[in-house]
């Protein structure tokens, strides 16, 4: 019984550590600015929660008003592995950090 609990604890700990490592690699790998039509996409990242009725274009304008909305939208889709531009209210998303 104790051995089974220990095995489960080790597996859970390993999964958590792999998840944290993946998150750290993702956040550090997204640090470069992407040039857009209006201005560059801000370097770095932060997390925001999608508001009800919010679109990807609206979110892009909210988090980086001086940058090209198309470039920011592409950055958000790539960073969050989104297959479409549809957003789910309440979902946390990684977005470019405001300057």
C-alpha positions as CSV (number, residue, x, y, z in Angstrom):
1,X,0.0,0.0,0.0
2,X,2.8,2.4,0.9
3,X,4.7,1.5,-2.2
4,X,1.7,2.3,-4.4
5,X,1.2,5.7,-2.8
6,X,4.9,6.5,-3.2
7,X,4.8,5.5,-6.9
8,X,1.7,7.7,-7.5
9,X,3.4,10.6,-5.7
10,X,6.5,10.3,-7.8
11,X,4.5,10.1,-11.1
12,X,2.5,13.2,-10.1
13,X,5.6,15.1,-9.1
14,X,7.3,14.2,-12.4
15,X,4.3,15.4,-14.4
16,X,4.2,18.7,-12.5
17,X,7.9,19.2,-13.0
18,X,7.7,18.5,-16.8
19,X,4.8,21.0,-17.0
20,X,6.7,23.7,-15.2
21,X,9.7,23.1,-17.4
22,X,7.6,23.3,-20.6
23,X,6.0,26.6,-19.3
24,X,9.4,28.1,-18.5
25,X,10.8,27.2,-21.9
26,X,7.7,28.6,-23.7
27,X,7.9,31.9,-21.8
28,X,11.6,32.4,-22.3
29,X,11.4,31.4,-26.0
30,X,8.8,34.1,-26.7
31,X,10.9,37.0,-25.7
32,X,11.7,38.5,-29.2
33,X,9.6,41.2,-30.7
34,X,7.8,40.6,-34.0
35,X,7.7,43.5,-36.4
36,X,4.2,44.5,-37.4
37,X,2.6,47.2,-39.6
38,X,1.9,49.7,-36.9
39,X,4.6,48.8,-34.4
40,X,6.5,45.8,-33.0
41,X,4.7,43.3,-30.9
42,X,5.9,43.9,-27.3
43,X,8.6,41.6,-26.1
44,X,7.9,39.3,-23.1
45,X,4.6,37.9,-22.1
46,X,1.9,38.0,-19.5
47,X,-1.4,36.1,-18.9
48,X,-4.9,37.7,-19.3
49,X,-8.4,36.2,-19.0
50,X,-10.7,36.4,-22.0
51,X,-13.7,38.6,-21.3
52,X,-17.2,37.5,-22.4
53,X,-17.8,38.5,-26.1
54,X,-14.1,39.3,-26.7
55,X,-12.7,38.5,-30.1
56,X,-9.0,37.8,-30.9
57,X,-8.8,41.2,-32.7
58,X,-10.3,43.0,-29.7
59,X,-7.9,41.2,-27.3
60,X,-5.0,42.1,-29.5
61,X,-5.9,45.8,-29.5
62,X,-6.4,45.7,-25.7
63,X,-3.1,44.1,-24.8
64,X,-0.9,45.9,-27.4
65,X,-2.7,49.0,-28.7
66,X,0.3,50.4,-30.5
67,X,1.2,47.2,-32.4
68,X,-0.2,45.7,-35.6
69,X,-3.4,43.8,-34.5
70,X,-2.8,41.1,-37.1
71,X,0.8,40.5,-35.8
72,X,-0.4,40.4,-32.2
73,X,-3.3,38.0,-33.1
74,X,-0.8,35.7,-34.8
75,X,1.5,35.9,-31.8
76,X,-1.4,35.0,-29.4
77,X,-2.6,32.1,-31.7
78,X,1.0,30.7,-31.8
79,X,1.8,31.1,-28.1
80,X,-1.5,29.4,-27.0
81,X,-1.6,26.8,-29.8
82,X,-5.1,28.1,-31.0
83,X,-6.4,26.5,-34.1
84,X,-9.0,29.2,-34.7
85,X,-9.6,32.8,-33.7
86,X,-12.6,31.8,-31.5
87,X,-12.0,32.6,-27.9
88,X,-13.7,31.0,-24.8
89,X,-14.7,33.5,-22.1
90,X,-12.8,32.9,-18.8
91,X,-9.9,31.2,-20.5
92,X,-6.4,32.4,-19.5
93,X,-4.2,33.2,-22.5
94,X,-0.5,34.1,-22.8
95,X,-0.3,37.5,-24.5
96,X,2.5,40.0,-25.3
97,X,3.4,42.1,-22.3
98,X,2.5,45.8,-22.5
99,X,5.5,48.1,-22.6
